Amino acid sequence: MSGPEPSPVVLTTADGGRLEFTCAPGSSVLEAAAEAGATLPASCRQGTCGSCHASVTGGAYELGPYSEQALPADERGRGDVLLCRTFPCGPLTAALPYEQSRILYGGIPVREAVITALEPVAQDTVRLELRLDGETDCQFDPGQFMELQVPGEETKRAYSLADTGNWEGRLEFYVRLREGGRFSSYLARRAAPGDRLTVHGPQGAFGLHETGLRPRWFVAGGTGLAPLLAMVRRMAEWQEPQPARLFLGVNEPHDVFGVRELAAVAAELPGFQYEICVWKPLPGWSGPTGTPADRFAAALPELGGVAPDVYVCGPPPLVDAVLRAALLGGVPPEQVHRERFLAG
């Protein structure tokens, strides 16, 4: 007696590409795609990060355990899923929120890199710069991430790139040092320029969308600035004409970073504005206060009814607050692009 048959799966990308394969019983859609030679954007592969988000358009399926921070109940109710936790119960179709170019055929690139700079930029945040070993071709899309691995160890951690693709082999990251974190502990206690790391990527679906001259607004919480900084740096390099505004929020004044980098973008990109706000101001702080979601919501009426394209990256509570503010402010959900990150 034969067992259950594999389920046919059809995935459609945002630019109309199609990916067809079969999913064996007990395999997730993410696993089945990889088995077919297509690596879809993903990070944790455990239902906790949200990087493999998609929308089912037809067919039955079961969802394995996942974090509601990665897939909130309202999104789940609309048929959104995490592909690492999606198990088809027959033919399945789904829409992917990214273009076909974000799918890696042939696996995730794995290369060696050398630490060229490691410097504190805020109380618990460091700037990490790497150079690919023996390579100068370092092309990626702003918004993507790399998984970094200490040679000889199994642990990998995903960090968004803060610079833009280049021919110098340069990779730049901002890392929040977390007490007890494996990679954080390495950076805080042992890492030094000249050390070698293994880098897996680039990966990820977060990135800029071409939508004409609509304003682009960016909202970042802490090191969520990294991918958004890459985006506005790309806009400056290409002298893109869309009006752009960035809101960065941190907890306390000693957490502020990125001022020099944002000022450099403002000097090169006409129409770019930015502000940094502090949630818990101390005596001596004279800048904006509150959260970046608050500042974003308060500024939306200034556009006179024009809905911007919104890019938000940060902890789940910030992303959810921006989504609510955007909805109340008349921004269509399809114009809000987000990347949640969870402590790891």
Sequence and secondary structure as in RCSB ss.txt:
>XXXX:A:sequence
MSGPEPSPVVLTTADGGRLEFTCAPGSSVLEAAAEAGATLPASCRQGTCGSCHASVTGGAYELGPYSEQALPADE
RGRGDVLLCRTFPCGPLTAALPYEQSRILYGGIPVREAVITALEPVAQDTVRLELRLDGETDCQFDPGQFMELQV
PGEETKRAYSLADTGNWEGRLEFYVRLREGGRFSSYLARRAAPGDRLTVHGPQGAFGLHETGLRPRWFVAGGTGL
APLLAMVRRMAEWQEPQPARLFLGVNEPHDVFGVRELAAVAAELPGFQYEICVWKPLPGWSGPTGTPADRFAAAL
PELGGVAPDVYVCGPPPLVDAVLRAALLGGVPPEQVHRERFLAG
>XXXX:A:secstr
      EEEEEE TTS EEEEEE TT  HHHHHHHTTEE S SSSSSSS TTEEEEEES EEE    TTTS HHH
HHTTEEEGGGEEESS EEEE SS GGGSEES   EEEEEEEEEEEEETTEEEEEEEETT   B   TT EEEEE 
TT   EEEEE  S  BSS EEEEEEE  TT HHHHHHHHT  TT EEEEEEEE S      TT  EEEEEEGGGH
HHHHHHHHHHHHHT  S EEEEEEESSGGG   HHHHHHHHHHSTTEEEEEEESS  TT  S BS HHHHHHHHG
GGGTT   EEEEEE HHHHHHHHHHHHHTT  GGGEEEEE    
